[in-house]
Amino acid sequence: MKKLNKRMECSKLVIGSVLKRHRIQHGYTQNEIADFIHVSRPCYSSWENDYHEIPLSKLLQLAECYDLDFMPFIAEIIQEDSKIHNNQENLIAKQITNLNSDINQMKKLLGEILIKQKDGYFI
């Protein structure tokens, strides 16, 4: 079973992919964006990688940097966040289905073992 990405939490927006997409579309480096909004590159990188939450004031500055209206920018972030969380839910549902299948297989095998033991066969 694959491990879920630990950096994603349901309690906060996952916006890194939106930040990265706009930065690349506009041809900026992380360093250039960090300088524009007056933070360090590691700080900006932590937002782009969804390790830390970004302050609203910095989102306003990023919208300005990319010449975007703020509300559509926020709507894009929320839409992307929703997609990511839906994908996580689908992955979890698939993992549960696989576990149920594995459990049913194990029950079947254990049942066969018990029958063989009852008949005098041992594994």
Disulfide bonds with the S-S distance in Angstrom:
none
